[in-house]
Each structure stands twice: as structure tokens, then as C-alpha cells.
Amino acid sequence: MIENLKIELREGDALTRDEKVEIITFCNRAYQEDLEPLFKVYPGATHVIGYFGNTMVSHAMWVTRWLQAGNSPLLRTAYVEMVATAPEFQRRGFATAIMQELAKSITDFDLGALCPAKSGLYARLGWVYWRGPLYIRSTRGLVPTPEERVMILRLPKTPQLDLDEGLSAEWREGELW
């Protein structure tokens, strides 16, 4: 069945209004909540969309964020959001295929990162948890976010990282991580 999955990469700015509505509706259904406000704070997103026939069955996207490990230089990071597969198409390898395509598409970034609800899929694909403390960079300095967990994917341009030191991201509207 996975051989019938057609995967498309689409720049968010190039999506039609109807395509944007389809993606938001799909993600709302998968997450069982209204995610439309979050899509407004993800400018420049790139979408990875899986179609089985003409039906959208799986989705992921990334936005560019700037993560910083300790006091090291900022890392241009492909930050992954909205990974979802329609319930009736789960456990068929579609999310794996989407995430593998995403990983192939972000190799010019310094790092891949995401804040998972569940880690099994990502761990199988080489993502690892950041072990050190997490922070958001704000005008007031570093704001601890001890309730969050972030996974990273090392890419060809990823420098040597100490996963036990602090990791920070820039502040943003909506979900901080």
C-alpha cells in the first residue's frame, strides 16, 4: 500500500486558499482541535503531503527556527510541526514515508528539531531527545521551559553538539516549542 503513496513538497506561500483550508481541516481532524490560529504564526512553512489516490492521508511541515546550543552560534533549524496521519490510514507506513521525505529535504539546514507528543516514530528514524534544559530566548533573557521535550535530527551540516547543555529557541507566538 505504501507504494501507492504520492508525496508532494509544497511551499506554504504557493498554496491556494482551498489547499490551505484542506491542510488545516486535515490537521484539525487529526489533532481534534482548532489549529488554524497556529498556521498563521508559521510563515514560510514547507509542507510534505501524502496522498493515497486523491485523498490527503498524511502531512508534516517545517518552518525555519534558530536554535542555540549553549553559547554556540545559532543553528538554522528545520523545525517540524503538524505531523499527522488520518486515523483510518495509520499504521501503514505513511507517516514514516512522510518523515523520511522531510529528512531528505532539509539536508541544507544545520539541524532538524521537533516537540513530539509521542516519540516512537521519530526515534525509529534517528531523532534523539535533547537531554539538557530548554529555554526560550526573549527580550528578558532566557526563559526556562522545563515542561517541554524536544527531539533533534542530526543533519550533514550539524556541528558537534553536547546534548546535555542548554538549548534555546527564539520566542514566537502560539506554541513556544
C-alpha positions as CSV (number, residue, x, y, z in Angstrom):
1,M,0.0,0.0,0.0
2,I,2.9,2.4,0.7
3,E,3.9,2.2,-2.9
4,N,0.7,4.0,-3.8
5,L,1.5,7.0,-1.6
6,K,2.2,10.1,-3.6
7,I,4.3,12.6,-1.7
8,E,4.4,16.3,-2.6
9,L,6.5,19.1,-1.2
10,R,4.7,22.4,-1.2
11,E,5.8,25.9,-0.2
12,G,3.1,27.4,2.0
13,D,3.2,30.7,0.2
14,A,2.4,28.8,-3.1
15,L,-0.7,27.0,-1.7
16,T,-4.1,28.2,-2.9
17,R,-6.7,29.2,-0.4
18,D,-8.6,25.9,-0.9
19,E,-5.3,23.9,-0.4
20,K,-4.6,25.8,2.8
21,V,-8.2,25.1,4.1
22,E,-7.7,21.4,3.2
23,I,-4.5,21.1,5.2
24,I,-5.9,23.0,8.2
25,T,-9.1,20.8,8.1
26,F,-7.0,17.7,7.9
27,C,-4.8,18.7,10.8
28,N,-7.8,19.8,12.9
29,R,-9.3,16.4,12.4
30,A,-6.1,14.5,13.2
31,Y,-5.4,16.6,16.3
32,Q,-9.1,17.0,17.3
33,E,-8.6,20.7,17.9
34,D,-8.7,24.0,16.1
35,L,-5.2,24.6,14.8
36,E,-6.0,27.4,12.3
37,P,-4.5,30.1,14.6
38,L,-1.2,28.2,14.8
39,F,-0.9,28.1,11.0
40,K,-0.9,31.9,11.0
41,V,2.3,32.0,13.1
42,Y,4.1,29.6,10.8
43,P,5.2,31.9,7.9
44,G,7.3,30.3,5.2
45,A,6.3,26.8,6.1
46,T,7.1,24.0,3.7
47,H,4.5,21.2,3.7
48,V,5.1,17.5,3.0
49,I,1.8,16.0,2.0
50,G,1.0,12.4,1.3
51,Y,-1.9,11.4,-1.0
52,F,-3.4,8.0,-1.4
53,G,-5.3,8.4,-4.7
54,N,-6.7,11.9,-4.4
55,T,-7.1,11.7,-0.6
56,M,-4.7,13.5,1.7
57,V,-3.7,10.9,4.2
58,S,-0.5,12.3,5.9
59,H,1.1,15.6,6.5
60,A,4.1,17.3,8.1
61,M,5.6,20.7,7.7
62,W,8.7,22.6,8.8
63,V,9.5,26.2,9.5
64,T,12.9,27.8,9.9
65,R,13.8,28.5,13.5
66,W,17.1,29.5,15.1
67,L,18.1,27.1,17.9
68,Q,21.2,27.7,20.0
69,A,23.1,25.0,22.0
70,G,24.7,26.7,25.0
71,N,26.7,29.7,23.8
72,S,27.5,28.2,20.4
73,P,26.5,30.0,17.1
74,L,22.8,29.9,16.2
75,L,21.7,26.8,14.2
76,R,19.4,27.3,11.2
77,T,16.9,24.6,12.2
78,A,14.1,22.9,10.2
79,Y,11.5,22.9,13.0
80,V,8.9,20.2,12.3
81,E,5.2,20.8,13.0
82,M,1.8,19.3,12.4
83,V,2.8,15.7,11.7
84,A,-0.4,13.9,11.2
85,T,-1.9,10.8,9.5
86,A,-5.7,10.3,9.1
87,P,-6.8,7.8,11.7
88,E,-8.1,5.3,9.1
89,F,-4.7,5.3,7.4
90,Q,-2.4,4.9,10.4
91,R,-0.1,2.0,11.0
92,R,0.5,1.7,7.2
93,G,3.9,3.4,7.0
94,F,2.6,6.7,5.6
95,A,4.0,8.9,8.5
96,T,7.3,7.1,8.2
97,A,7.4,7.8,4.4
98,I,6.5,11.5,5.0
99,M,9.2,11.9,7.7
100,Q,11.8,10.2,5.5
101,E,11.0,12.6,2.7
102,L,11.1,15.5,5.0
103,A,14.5,14.4,6.3
104,K,15.9,14.2,2.7
105,S,14.5,17.7,2.0
106,I,16.1,19.5,5.0
107,T,19.8,18.5,4.5
108,D,20.8,22.1,3.9
109,F,19.8,23.0,7.4
110,D,22.1,22.8,10.4
111,L,19.6,20.8,12.4
112,G,16.2,19.2,12.5
113,A,14.0,19.6,15.6
114,L,10.5,18.9,16.9
115,C,8.5,18.7,20.1
116,P,6.7,15.3,19.9
117,A,3.5,14.2,21.5
118,K,4.9,10.6,21.1
119,S,8.4,9.7,20.3
120,G,8.3,6.1,18.8
121,L,8.1,7.1,15.1
122,Y,10.8,9.7,15.4
123,A,13.2,7.5,17.4
124,R,12.9,4.8,14.8
125,L,14.0,7.4,12.2
126,G,17.1,8.6,14.1
127,W,15.7,11.5,16.1
128,V,17.0,11.8,19.7
129,Y,15.9,13.7,22.7
130,W,17.8,16.8,23.8
131,R,18.8,15.9,27.4
132,G,19.7,19.3,28.7
133,P,17.5,22.2,29.8
134,L,15.3,24.0,27.3
135,Y,14.8,27.8,27.1
136,I,13.1,30.4,25.0
137,R,15.1,33.5,24.2
138,S,13.1,36.6,25.0
139,T,13.8,40.3,25.5
140,R,14.2,39.5,29.2
141,G,16.8,36.8,28.6
142,L,16.4,33.0,28.7
143,V,13.0,31.7,29.9
144,P,13.2,28.1,31.2
145,T,10.6,25.7,29.7
146,P,11.1,22.6,31.9
147,E,7.7,21.1,30.8
148,E,8.9,20.7,27.2
149,R,10.8,18.0,25.5
150,V,12.5,18.4,22.1
151,M,14.0,15.8,19.8
152,I,16.7,16.7,17.2
153,L,17.8,15.1,14.0
154,R,21.5,15.4,13.1
155,L,22.0,16.5,9.5
156,P,25.1,16.7,7.3
157,K,25.8,20.3,8.5
158,T,25.1,19.6,12.2
159,P,28.1,20.6,14.3
160,Q,29.3,18.6,17.3
161,L,26.7,19.0,20.0
162,D,26.6,18.3,23.7
163,L,23.0,17.2,24.2
164,D,23.3,17.8,28.0
165,E,23.9,21.6,27.7
166,G,21.1,24.1,27.4
167,L,19.2,24.5,24.1
168,S,17.2,27.7,23.3
169,A,14.9,28.8,20.6
170,E,13.6,32.3,19.7
171,W,10.3,33.4,21.2
172,R,7.3,33.1,18.9
173,E,3.5,33.5,19.1
174,G,1.5,30.4,19.8
175,E,3.4,27.4,20.9
176,L,6.9,28.3,22.1
177,W,8.3,25.0,21.2
